[in-house]
Amino acid sequence: MLGCESLSEYSVPLGRRFRALKLWFVLRAYGADGLAEIIAGHIAMARELAGWIEAAEGWELLAPVPLSTVCFRRRPPGVDDEAELDRINADLVERVNASGTAFVSHTQVGGRYAARMAIGNVASRPEHVRRAWEALNS
């Protein structure tokens, strides 16, 4: 590849003069109101997912959902060992990601293993979140 390690070496340098170029392109494409509408939709979908998690037996919401990231874990009834819960949830994240239905990352919340779903793609729709929830439950 012509001796360069990264494709970023072939693009516009995003230094001092072009620092806000990526944001400008997004605002130009969607407008401030359009961007606000997209973000509000992502937050609404995340809150709906959080509601499903809170209502479902065997699931636990691990953090508030003020924006569009939801941290949760599977907590089957009768399983209280943290190491076992970590294993169950690590397997869950791997299984869902391997299915290709959704991408679920993981993190630690208060020292507990948590699955994390971030809704932030402009093409994300409620049916995508519903399919992700179904994949988590299968």
C-alpha positions as YAML, in Angstrom:
chain: A
units: angstrom
residues:
- id: 1
  name: MET
  ca: [0.00, 0.00, 0.00]
- id: 2
  name: LEU
  ca: [2.58, 2.51, -1.11]
- id: 3
  name: GLY
  ca: [4.41, 2.37, 2.21]
- id: 4
  name: CYS
  ca: [1.60, 3.94, 4.30]
- id: 5
  name: GLU
  ca: [0.19, 2.19, 7.35]
- id: 6
  name: SER
  ca: [-3.25, 3.79, 7.33]
- id: 7
  name: LEU
  ca: [-5.81, 5.02, 4.83]
- id: 8
  name: SER
  ca: [-6.14, 8.18, 6.95]
- id: 9
  name: GLU
  ca: [-2.81, 9.25, 5.48]
- id: 10
  name: TYR
  ca: [-4.56, 9.67, 2.11]
- id: 11
  name: SER
  ca: [-7.44, 11.84, 3.37]
- id: 12
  name: VAL
  ca: [-7.86, 15.46, 4.36]
- id: 13
  name: PRO
  ca: [-5.80, 16.11, 7.50]
- id: 14
  name: LEU
  ca: [-8.23, 16.80, 10.33]
- id: 15
  name: GLY
  ca: [-5.86, 19.12, 12.20]
- id: 16
  name: ARG
  ca: [-6.34, 22.73, 13.16]
- id: 17
  name: ARG
  ca: [-8.04, 23.98, 9.97]
- id: 18
  name: PHE
  ca: [-10.36, 21.00, 9.46]
- id: 19
  name: ARG
  ca: [-11.17, 20.09, 13.06]
- id: 20
  name: ALA
  ca: [-14.94, 20.42, 12.63]
- id: 21
  name: LEU
  ca: [-15.16, 19.11, 9.06]
- id: 22
  name: LYS
  ca: [-16.82, 15.80, 9.94]
- id: 23
  name: LEU
  ca: [-19.45, 17.54, 12.06]
- id: 24
  name: TRP
  ca: [-20.03, 20.10, 9.32]
- id: 25
  name: PHE
  ca: [-20.73, 17.30, 6.82]
- id: 26
  name: VAL
  ca: [-23.26, 15.70, 9.18]
- id: 27
  name: LEU
  ca: [-25.00, 19.01, 9.84]
- id: 28
  name: ARG
  ca: [-25.00, 19.79, 6.13]
- id: 29
  name: ALA
  ca: [-26.55, 16.41, 5.33]
- id: 30
  name: TYR
  ca: [-29.25, 16.31, 8.04]
- id: 31
  name: GLY
  ca: [-29.57, 19.86, 9.37]
- id: 32
  name: ALA
  ca: [-29.67, 20.67, 13.07]
- id: 33
  name: ASP
  ca: [-33.36, 19.77, 13.37]
- id: 34
  name: GLY
  ca: [-32.90, 16.52, 11.44]
- id: 35
  name: LEU
  ca: [-29.95, 15.55, 13.59]
- id: 36
  name: ALA
  ca: [-31.92, 16.33, 16.76]
- id: 37
  name: GLU
  ca: [-34.78, 14.18, 15.48]
- id: 38
  name: ILE
  ca: [-32.43, 11.25, 14.77]
- id: 39
  name: ILE
  ca: [-30.85, 11.49, 18.23]
- id: 40
  name: ALA
  ca: [-34.27, 11.72, 19.91]
- id: 41
  name: GLY
  ca: [-35.35, 8.59, 18.03]
- id: 42
  name: HIS
  ca: [-32.26, 6.71, 19.22]
- id: 43
  name: ILE
  ca: [-32.94, 7.75, 22.82]
- id: 44
  name: ALA
  ca: [-36.58, 6.61, 22.52]
- id: 45
  name: MET
  ca: [-35.51, 3.21, 21.14]
- id: 46
  name: ALA
  ca: [-32.97, 2.79, 23.94]
- id: 47
  name: ARG
  ca: [-35.58, 3.62, 26.57]
- id: 48
  name: GLU
  ca: [-37.99, 1.14, 25.00]
- id: 49
  name: LEU
  ca: [-35.30, -1.56, 25.16]
- id: 50
  name: ALA
  ca: [-34.62, -0.62, 28.79]
- id: 51
  name: GLY
  ca: [-38.34, -1.01, 29.52]
- id: 52
  name: TRP
  ca: [-38.38, -4.50, 28.00]
- id: 53
  name: ILE
  ca: [-35.36, -5.45, 30.10]
- id: 54
  name: GLU
  ca: [-36.92, -4.15, 33.31]
- id: 55
  name: ALA
  ca: [-40.22, -5.92, 32.59]
- id: 56
  name: ALA
  ca: [-38.70, -9.29, 31.67]
- id: 57
  name: GLU
  ca: [-37.98, -11.91, 34.29]
- id: 58
  name: GLY
  ca: [-34.35, -12.96, 34.36]
- id: 59
  name: TRP
  ca: [-32.96, -9.64, 33.09]
- id: 60
  name: GLU
  ca: [-31.41, -6.75, 34.96]
- id: 61
  name: LEU
  ca: [-30.81, -3.15, 33.89]
- id: 62
  name: LEU
  ca: [-27.44, -2.09, 35.35]
- id: 63
  name: ALA
  ca: [-27.40, 1.66, 34.68]
- id: 64
  name: PRO
  ca: [-29.80, 4.52, 33.94]
- id: 65
  name: VAL
  ca: [-30.53, 5.20, 30.26]
- id: 66
  name: PRO
  ca: [-30.31, 8.98, 29.80]
- id: 67
  name: LEU
  ca: [-29.08, 8.69, 26.20]
- id: 68
  name: SER
  ca: [-28.93, 5.79, 23.73]
- id: 69
  name: THR
  ca: [-26.68, 3.27, 25.48]
- id: 70
  name: VAL
  ca: [-28.25, 0.45, 27.50]
- id: 71
  name: CYS
  ca: [-26.19, -1.60, 29.99]
- id: 72
  name: PHE
  ca: [-27.85, -4.81, 31.16]
- id: 73
  name: ARG
  ca: [-27.29, -8.45, 31.94]
- id: 74
  name: ARG
  ca: [-29.07, -11.75, 31.96]
- id: 75
  name: ARG
  ca: [-29.75, -12.84, 35.52]
- id: 76
  name: PRO
  ca: [-31.53, -16.19, 35.52]
- id: 77
  name: PRO
  ca: [-33.63, -16.87, 38.64]
- id: 78
  name: GLY
  ca: [-31.62, -18.68, 41.29]
- id: 79
  name: VAL
  ca: [-28.20, -17.72, 39.90]
- id: 80
  name: ASP
  ca: [-26.45, -15.41, 42.35]
- id: 81
  name: ASP
  ca: [-22.78, -16.29, 41.83]
- id: 82
  name: GLU
  ca: [-21.13, -13.30, 40.11]
- id: 83
  name: ALA
  ca: [-18.57, -15.48, 38.29]
- id: 84
  name: GLU
  ca: [-21.40, -17.61, 36.87]
- id: 85
  name: LEU
  ca: [-23.38, -14.51, 35.86]
- id: 86
  name: ASP
  ca: [-20.25, -13.14, 34.14]
- id: 87
  name: ARG
  ca: [-19.88, -16.40, 32.19]
- id: 88
  name: ILE
  ca: [-23.57, -16.50, 31.22]
- id: 89
  name: ASN
  ca: [-23.44, -12.93, 29.94]
- id: 90
  name: ALA
  ca: [-20.12, -13.33, 28.12]
- id: 91
  name: ASP
  ca: [-21.63, -16.34, 26.32]
- id: 92
  name: LEU
  ca: [-24.74, -14.28, 25.54]
- id: 93
  name: VAL
  ca: [-22.71, -11.45, 24.00]
- id: 94
  name: GLU
  ca: [-20.67, -13.90, 21.93]
- id: 95
  name: ARG
  ca: [-23.76, -15.81, 20.73]
- id: 96
  name: VAL
  ca: [-25.67, -12.69, 19.64]
- id: 97
  name: ASN
  ca: [-22.63, -11.24, 17.87]
- id: 98
  name: ALA
  ca: [-21.93, -14.55, 16.12]
- id: 99
  name: SER
  ca: [-25.54, -14.61, 14.85]
- id: 100
  name: GLY
  ca: [-25.02, -11.33, 12.99]
- id: 101
  name: THR
  ca: [-28.43, -10.08, 14.10]
- id: 102
  name: ALA
  ca: [-27.01, -7.33, 16.28]
- id: 103
  name: PHE
  ca: [-23.76, -6.14, 17.78]
- id: 104
  name: VAL
  ca: [-23.60, -6.15, 21.55]
- id: 105
  name: SER
  ca: [-20.46, -4.99, 23.33]
- id: 106
  name: HIS
  ca: [-19.58, -5.53, 26.96]
- id: 107
  name: THR
  ca: [-18.29, -3.50, 29.88]
- id: 108
  name: GLN
  ca: [-18.08, -3.50, 33.66]
- id: 109
  name: VAL
  ca: [-20.71, -1.60, 35.66]
- id: 110
  name: GLY
  ca: [-20.01, -1.47, 39.35]
- id: 111
  name: GLY
  ca: [-17.62, -4.40, 38.98]
- id: 112
  name: ARG
  ca: [-20.27, -6.53, 37.25]
- id: 113
  name: TYR
  ca: [-19.99, -7.82, 33.68]
- id: 114
  name: ALA
  ca: [-22.60, -6.06, 31.54]
- id: 115
  name: ALA
  ca: [-23.80, -6.38, 27.99]
- id: 116
  name: ARG
  ca: [-24.05, -3.00, 26.30]
- id: 117
  name: MET
  ca: [-26.17, -1.98, 23.35]
- id: 118
  name: ALA
  ca: [-25.65, 1.43, 21.81]
- id: 119
  name: ILE
  ca: [-28.26, 2.65, 19.36]
- id: 120
  name: GLY
  ca: [-26.65, 5.28, 17.18]
- id: 121
  name: ASN
  ca: [-26.68, 4.38, 13.52]
- id: 122
  name: VAL
  ca: [-28.82, 6.71, 11.40]
- id: 123
  name: ALA
  ca: [-30.38, 3.63, 9.76]
- id: 124
  name: SER
  ca: [-31.47, 2.08, 13.10]
- id: 125
  name: ARG
  ca: [-35.21, 1.50, 13.32]
- id: 126
  name: PRO
  ca: [-37.47, 0.12, 16.08]
- id: 127
  name: GLU
  ca: [-37.71, -3.22, 14.25]
- id: 128
  name: HIS
  ca: [-33.92, -3.58, 14.49]
- id: 129
  name: VAL
  ca: [-34.04, -3.09, 18.25]
- id: 130
  name: ARG
  ca: [-36.91, -5.59, 18.48]
- id: 131
  name: ARG
  ca: [-34.87, -8.17, 16.51]
- id: 132
  name: ALA
  ca: [-31.87, -7.58, 18.79]
- id: 133
  name: TRP
  ca: [-34.06, -8.15, 21.85]
- id: 134
  name: GLU
  ca: [-35.40, -11.35, 20.30]
- id: 135
  name: ALA
  ca: [-31.84, -12.51, 19.59]
- id: 136
  name: LEU
  ca: [-30.88, -11.82, 23.20]
- id: 137
  name: ASN
  ca: [-33.80, -13.97, 24.33]
- id: 138
  name: SER
  ca: [-33.29, -16.88, 21.96]
...
